[in-house]
Amino acid sequence: MADRFYELKVAGLTRRLPVINISSTLAIAGFVILGDVEMVEKTAEALAQKVDVLMAAETKGIPLVHAMARILKMDRYVVARKSIKAYMEHPLVVEDESITTQGKQILCLQDEDIDLVRGKKVLLVDDVISTGGSMKALEELVDHAGGKVVGKIAILAEGDSIGREDITVLANLPLFPAE
């Protein structure tokens, strides 16, 4: 159990987040929206804007993009998967590197999602932006699929992404020295 905590205030809500070591020199505040209905709903309302398509990377951005699609009355949204599935006949694949995922990973789109993105304005959605690696991979997918990224949003920015002007966030989440 964590012995350090960070009090996060975002979208009118307050959460007490455990500070967790992710290396011998770096710790992050553990922000997980999975299962937190109130956080998902409030942050989705705060981030929603008019676009053709919403897109998120698997996994933690899914409840947020789902809530935003509901608010915007969209029938579908796109999820970039972290592995190629058997039903993907001609997937688009890009590599990604994230501080919360050890090593390199892939993000891929299936055929139907490629068709949905082609020629459309796409808003990229994530829960937390750290290095921006996942967001960069999502941008590459949209570009290869023939869509246009019109915005990038997240609930929180941490680390190198704090202060970035190309990503709209609701709040910053500081990094901590590991103990």
RODO-2510 file (C-alpha; in nm, 4 decimals, decimal comma):
residues 179
     n   res          X          Y          Z
     1     m     0,0000     0,0000     0,0000
     2     a     0,1270     0,3471    -0,0874
     3     d     0,2522     0,5736     0,1868
     4     r     0,2585     0,8872    -0,0330
     5     f    -0,0405     1,0478    -0,1962
     6     y    -0,1181     1,3385    -0,4270
     7     e    -0,4471     1,5287    -0,4070
     8     l    -0,5758     1,5794    -0,7612
     9     k    -0,8412     1,8387    -0,8370
    10     v    -0,9866     1,8136    -1,1887
    11     a    -1,3267     1,8843    -1,3470
    12     g    -1,4712     1,9817    -1,0095
    13     l    -1,3668     1,6516    -0,8501
    14     t    -1,0987     1,5630    -0,5946
    15     r    -0,9152     1,2317    -0,5797
    16     r    -0,6369     1,1080    -0,3476
    17     l    -0,3888     0,9306    -0,5752
    18     p    -0,1163     0,6934    -0,4529
    19     v     0,2379     0,7926    -0,5549
    20     i     0,4011     0,4828    -0,7057
    21     n     0,7642     0,4205    -0,8023
    22     i     0,7994     0,3253    -1,1689
    23     s     1,1807     0,3221    -1,1627
    24     s     1,4603     0,3753    -0,9125
    25     t     1,4482     0,7518    -0,9776
    26     l     1,0906     0,8309    -1,0791
    27     a     0,7460     0,8004    -0,9248
    28     i     0,4041     0,8903    -1,0632
    29     a     0,0664     0,9556    -0,9088
    30     g    -0,1490     0,6556    -1,0061
    31     f    -0,4452     0,7956    -1,1965
    32     v    -0,6862     0,5236    -1,3118
    33     i    -1,0282     0,6167    -1,4465
    34     l    -1,1397     0,2578    -1,5027
    35     g    -1,4407     0,2036    -1,2765
    36     d    -1,4650     0,5685    -1,1623
    37     v    -1,7974     0,6590    -1,3262
    38     e    -1,8098     1,0103    -1,1826
    39     m    -1,4555     1,0926    -1,3022
    40     v    -1,5257     0,9539    -1,6495
    41     e    -1,8528     1,1471    -1,6859
    42     k    -1,7257     1,4805    -1,5517
    43     t    -1,3999     1,4770    -1,7471
    44     a    -1,5769     1,3671    -2,0670
    45     e    -1,8157     1,6621    -2,0350
    46     a    -1,5230     1,8989    -1,9752
    47     l    -1,3281     1,7708    -2,2785
    48     a    -1,6052     1,7114    -2,5350
    49     q    -1,6024     1,9219    -2,8521
    50     k    -1,7529     1,8867    -3,2001
    51     v    -1,5549     1,6561    -3,4319
    52     d    -1,6285     1,3784    -3,6806
    53     v    -1,4500     1,0935    -3,5006
    54     l    -1,3151     1,0336    -3,1506
    55     m    -1,0122     0,8047    -3,1159
    56     a    -0,8261     0,6635    -2,8160
    57     a    -0,5573     0,4050    -2,7521
    58     e    -0,6427     0,0876    -2,5670
    59     t    -0,7084     0,0670    -2,2579
    60     k    -0,7525     0,3434    -1,9999
    61     g    -0,8806     0,6050    -2,2459
    62     i    -1,1722     0,3841    -2,3518
    63     p    -1,4237     0,4825    -2,0808
    64     l    -1,3469     0,8510    -2,1424
    65     v    -1,3871     0,8325    -2,5217
    66     h    -1,7049     0,6256    -2,4702
    67     a    -1,8577     0,8898    -2,2429
    68     m    -1,7580     1,1679    -2,4819
    69     a    -1,9161     0,9832    -2,7757
    70     r    -2,2375     0,9481    -2,5759
    71     i    -2,2366     1,3205    -2,4877
    72     l    -2,1752     1,4106    -2,8526
    73     k    -2,4431     1,1598    -2,9649
    74     m    -2,1933     0,9716    -3,1831
    75     d    -2,2752     0,6138    -3,2789
    76     r    -1,9095     0,5008    -3,2909
    77     y    -1,5600     0,5844    -3,1774
    78     v    -1,2256     0,4323    -3,2712
    79     v    -0,9949     0,2379    -3,0391
    80     a    -0,6374     0,1714    -3,1498
    81     r    -0,5619    -0,1803    -3,0261
    82     k    -0,2317    -0,2872    -2,8668
    83     s    -0,2118    -0,6092    -3,0662
    84     i    -0,3216    -0,7431    -3,4012
    85     k    -0,6376    -0,9509    -3,3649
    86     a    -0,7415    -1,2437    -3,5877
    87     y    -1,0353    -1,0444    -3,7286
    88     m    -0,8063    -0,7687    -3,8580
    89     e    -0,7532    -0,8456    -4,2270
    90     h    -0,5346    -0,5463    -4,3241
    91     p    -0,4432    -0,3622    -4,0023
    92     l    -0,2483    -0,0379    -3,9903
    93     v     0,0323    -0,0726    -3,7349
    94     v     0,2674     0,1805    -3,5703
    95     e     0,5159     0,1445    -3,2828
    96     d     0,4793     0,3324    -2,9555
    97     e     0,6906     0,3752    -2,6441
    98     s     0,5336     0,4808    -2,3127
    99     i     0,6772     0,5361    -1,9626
   100     t     0,3942     0,3318    -1,8097
   101     t     0,4391     0,0377    -2,0494
   102     q     0,7743    -0,1395    -2,0346
   103     g     0,9495    -0,1323    -2,3723
   104     k     0,7953    -0,0824    -2,7131
   105     q     0,4377    -0,1639    -2,7978
   106     i     0,2283    -0,1412    -3,1115
   107     l    -0,0966     0,0360    -3,1843
   108     c    -0,3118    -0,0830    -3,4723
   109     l    -0,6404    -0,0095    -3,6464
   110     q    -0,8733    -0,2627    -3,8022
   111     d    -1,0263    -0,2222    -4,1485
   112     e    -1,3624    -0,0735    -4,0370
   113     d    -1,1902     0,1867    -3,8214
   114     i    -0,9544     0,2819    -4,1043
   115     d    -1,2626     0,3458    -4,3210
   116     l    -1,4244     0,5484    -4,0414
   117     v    -1,1156     0,7738    -4,0060
   118     r    -1,0434     0,8254    -4,3797
   119     g    -1,1216     1,1836    -4,4824
   120     k    -1,2501     1,2764    -4,1350
   121     k    -1,1577     1,5233    -3,8606
   122     v    -1,0313     1,3171    -3,5670
   123     l    -0,9986     1,4201    -3,2024
   124     l    -0,7410     1,2138    -3,0117
   125     v    -0,8377     1,1364    -2,6523
   126     d    -0,6331     0,9969    -2,3618
   127     d    -0,6522     0,9897    -1,9847
   128     v    -0,2921     1,0990    -1,9093
   129     i    -0,0227     1,2386    -2,1397
   130     s     0,3298     1,1683    -2,0118
   131     t     0,5917     1,1606    -2,2858
   132     g     0,3377     1,1994    -2,5649
   133     g     0,4507     0,8739    -2,7295
   134     s     0,1047     0,7183    -2,7464
   135     m    -0,0433     1,0410    -2,8815
   136     k     0,2284     1,0531    -3,1507
   137     a     0,1497     0,6927    -3,2487
   138     l    -0,2223     0,7759    -3,2699
   139     e    -0,1396     1,0725    -3,4950
   140     e     0,0606     0,8429    -3,7239
   141     l    -0,2318     0,6001    -3,7446
   142     v    -0,4741     0,8791    -3,8377
   143     d    -0,2314     1,0119    -4,0989
   144     h    -0,1786     0,6658    -4,2545
   145     a    -0,5554     0,6087    -4,2558
   146     g    -0,6114     0,9351    -4,4460
   147     g    -0,7736     1,1333    -4,1650
   148     k    -0,6822     1,4686    -4,0129
   149     v    -0,6074     1,5215    -3,6440
   150     v    -0,7922     1,8362    -3,5389
   151     g    -0,7117     1,8188    -3,1694
   152     k    -0,5498     1,6264    -2,8879
   153     i    -0,7002     1,6190    -2,5407
   154     a    -0,6412     1,4475    -2,2099
   155     i    -0,7608     1,4723    -1,8561
   156     l    -0,4071     1,5183    -1,7214
   157     a    -0,0551     1,6084    -1,8358
   158     e     0,2483     1,4842    -1,6445
   159     g     0,6244     1,5055    -1,6883
   160     d     0,7453     1,6363    -2,0251
   161     s     0,3895     1,7007    -2,1403
   162     i     0,3106     1,9634    -1,8775
   163     g     0,2862     2,2952    -2,0572
   164     r     0,2561     2,1524    -2,4093
   165     e     0,0443     2,3843    -2,6185
   166     d    -0,0579     2,1187    -2,8735
   167     i    -0,2555     1,9127    -2,6202
   168     t    -0,5530     2,0454    -2,4246
   169     v    -0,5688     1,9138    -2,0678
   170     l    -0,7867     1,9764    -1,7657
   171     a    -0,5065     1,9654    -1,5059
   172     n    -0,1384     1,8845    -1,4484
   173     l    -0,0118     1,5852    -1,2507
   174     p     0,3385     1,6304    -1,1076
   175     l     0,6109     1,3642    -1,1107
   176     f     0,7812     1,2668    -0,7872
   177     p     1,1253     1,1364    -0,6892
   178     a     1,1216     0,7643    -0,6158
   179     e     1,1729     0,6611    -0,2521
***
